[in-house]
Amino acid sequence: MSSHVPTIEKLAQGFFESLGIELTGLEVTVQDEESHIYMVKISSTDSPLLIGPHGRTLEETQSLLVQICEKALETHCLIHLEINDYLAEKQKRLFSIVDRKVELCKRNGIDQVIYELSGYERKQVHAYISETYPDIATKSIDWDKGRELHVMLREGVAPTGEPAPIAPLL
């Protein structure tokens, strides 16, 4: 167990108590000791307040917790904050979308695009596809409106079905 885990537990407990958040569970685990990456899992009946619309409050709360921990530990660290399994469920929904995009790509050979992913989500998708689909490649492309993640067949891989018909222009 990392020597930082008890300190992070104490800091997280105090942080949420100071916000008036009642925790029903708190667990800190090490994800990468050398890089100082930790997972802080909490359970709370106040989860809607902590997660906020589209997870924005969760991201801000996580950022504050990281700053508090970095100051106390006097080192850079990264903390993934999981509240009532919100991130796990979000990842499950994301991978479901990815699976559908991959199936479309495999069937018709047309690149599929996934929009509006955070950097962390793009990294998760790249890793998921490379581990799960050996015949599929991904790449991120920068555009004026942000980055897109493209899902495509690897070089030399043929589509499994007929391309979808193109509707005539009227």
N, C-alpha and C positions, 0 to 999 in steps of 0.2 A: 504494500500500500504506500502511495506517495506521502511524503511528509506534508504536502500541501493540502491533502484531502480534508483533514480535520479543520484546518483554517478556513478553507472554502465553505465547508458545512456551516461553521460558526458565522461567517460573514453573510452567507445566503440566508440563514435563519434570521439574523438580525436585520438584514435588508428588508425581507418580506414582512417581518413584525413591525418595522418602522413605517411601512406602508399601510398597516392595518389589515394585512392579508392573513387569514387563518389557514395554516398549512395542516393537512392531514397526513402528509408524508414528505420526506426530503431525503434524497440519496445522491451522493456524489461518487462518480466513478472516473477512473483514469482511462482516457482513450489513447493518449500517446504521452508517456512520461517525459521523454526527451524533448518534445516540442511543447510541453505544458498545455496539453489539450484535455479538457475535462467535460464530462456530461453531468449536469445538475438536473435531476428529475424531481419534480414536485407534484404533489396532489393537493388540490384545493377546490373548495366549493366556489371560490372567487375566480375560477378560470376564465369566464367570459371577460371579466374586467382586465385580467392579465394578458389575454391573447389579443383582444381588440379586433376591429374590422380587418379582415384579410391578414391577420397575424402581425400587423404593424406595431401594436403595443408590445407584443412579445419580443420583436426585434429590438425595440427601444429599451425594454426592460433588460434584455440580455446584454445590450451595450453598456448600460449602467452597472450591471453586476460585474462585467469584465473590468471596467474601470476601477471599481471598488477593490476587486481582487488583485489587480495589477499594483495598485498603490500599496496594499497591505503586504503582498508577497515580494514587492520590489523586483518584479520580473514580468516580462511579456507573457500573457497566457491567452488561451482561447477557451471560451466556455459555451457549450451548446446547452441551451435551456429548453427542457422538455416539460410541458405543463399538461397533465392529464392525457398523455400520449397524443397530443395535438400534432406534433411533427411527424410521428410515425404514421398517423392516419393521412396526413397531407402527402407524405411520400408514397403511400399505398395508392392514393388517387392519382398522383403524378405518374407512377409506373404503369397504371392502368391506361392512361392516355398514351404513354410511350408505346405500350404493347399494341394498341390500336394503330398508331402511326407506323410501326414496324410492319404489321400485317398488310396495311395498304401499300407500303413501299415494296414489300416482297411480291404482292399480287400483281401490281401494275408497273413496277419499276420506276415510278415517279418519285422524286425526292419529296419528303414531307418536312414541314417546318413547324417548330414549336416556338411560340412567341412568349415574351414577358416572363422569362425565368430569371431568378436571381443567379448570381455567380455560383453560389453554393448548389442551387438546384441543377444548373448546367453541368457542374462537376459530377453530381450524383447520376445524372442521366448518361453522361459519357461513360462513366464506370459501369453502370448497370448494363448498357448496351454492349460494351466490350466484353463483359463477363457472360452475358446471356445469349447474345446473337453474333456468332462468329462471321456470318455472311453480311453483316450490316456495319456501316461506318457512320461516324458523326463528325460534324465540324461546326464551330461557332463562327458566325459572320457578323461583322459590325455594319450597322446601317445608321442613318441619321436618327432613327427613333429608338435605337438600342441594339442589343445583340439578339440574333436569332440562332436557334440550334437546328441544324439540318440533319435529317436522317436519310441515308441513301444506301443503295446496294453497293457492296464492295466491288472493286474492279473485277470483271470477268464473271460475275454472278448474274444469271438470267432471272427475270421475273417468273413467277410460278403460274400466272394466269394472264388473261387478255387485258390489255390496257382499257381503262374505262373509256367509253365513247365520249367524244367531244361534241357538245351540243352545237348545232349550227347557229351562226350569228343571224339574228333577224333584223 
